Amino acid sequence: MTQASPKARKFTARQSRVLLALMTRPDWIWREEIDRIAGASNGPEIIRQLRHHHGIEIDMRKVPAIDRDGRPCEPGQYKITELGIAAAGLQAGGPV
């Protein structure tokens, strides 16, 4: 995946909380949990911002599941890559 080149931007509070969680947890994080960590129900947008505005590589996978109505669905999970951790560590004003 090609990432946009990082610009000298500060992390927002929401981006910082999500990035810190991604960097400190060894396992995949469910989209709903990203929403709770961010403090807003727009987790995919925060992931997009981290990817495109800061050049941080974050993987996403869809996991087959059954919803409460018995229908198949594919909720998403996120995990930062080693390159993403390195990129985040190099940026000034990194996560708090």
C-alpha positions in Angstrom: 0.0 0.0 0.0 1.4 3.4 -1.0 1.2 6.0 1.7 1.1 9.7 1.3 4.2 11.5 2.4 3.9 12.7 6.0 3.5 16.4 6.5 4.5 18.3 9.5 1.1 18.1 11.2 0.3 17.7 14.8 -1.7 14.8 16.0 -5.2 15.6 17.2 -6.3 14.2 20.6 -8.4 11.5 18.9 -5.5 10.5 16.6 -3.1 10.4 19.5 -5.4 8.1 21.6 -5.9 5.7 18.7 -2.2 5.7 17.7 -1.1 5.0 21.2 -3.5 2.1 21.5 -2.3 0.7 18.1 1.3 1.1 19.2 1.0 -0.5 22.6 -1.4 -3.5 21.9 0.1 -6.5 20.2 -3.2 -7.8 18.8 -5.8 -6.5 16.3 -8.2 -3.9 17.6 -11.9 -4.1 16.6 -13.4 -1.1 14.8 -15.9 -0.5 17.6 -13.1 -0.4 20.1 -11.3 2.2 17.9 -14.4 4.3 18.2 -14.4 4.1 22.0 -10.7 4.8 22.2 -11.1 7.9 19.9 -14.1 9.1 21.8 -16.2 9.4 18.6 -18.0 6.9 16.3 -15.8 7.7 13.3 -12.9 5.2 13.8 -12.3 4.5 10.1 -11.9 8.2 9.4 -9.3 8.6 12.2 -7.4 5.6 10.7 -7.6 7.3 7.3 -6.2 10.5 8.7 -3.3 8.6 10.3 -2.6 6.8 7.1 -2.9 9.7 4.7 -2.0 12.8 6.7 0.8 11.2 8.7 2.0 8.3 6.5 1.4 5.7 9.2 0.9 2.2 7.8 -2.0 0.5 9.5 -3.4 -2.9 8.3 -7.1 -3.7 8.3 -8.8 -7.0 8.0 -12.4 -8.1 7.8 -13.4 -11.0 10.1 -16.3 -13.2 9.1 -19.0 -13.2 11.8 -22.7 -13.4 12.4 -24.6 -10.3 13.5 -27.4 -10.3 16.1 -30.0 -11.0 13.4 -28.2 -14.2 12.3 -26.8 -12.6 9.2 -23.2 -12.9 8.0 -21.1 -9.8 8.3 -17.5 -8.8 8.3 -16.5 -6.4 11.1 -13.1 -4.8 10.7 -10.0 -4.9 12.8 -6.9 -2.7 12.7 -3.2 -3.2 13.6 -0.3 -1.0 13.1 2.7 -2.4 11.1 6.3 -2.3 12.1 6.9 0.4 9.5 3.9 2.3 10.9 5.4 2.2 14.4 8.7 3.5 13.0 7.0 6.3 11.0 5.0 7.4 14.1 8.1 7.4 16.2 9.9 9.7 13.8 7.2 12.4 13.7 7.5 15.5 15.9 4.6 15.9 18.2 4.0 12.2 18.3 1.3 10.6 20.4 0.8 11.7 23.9 
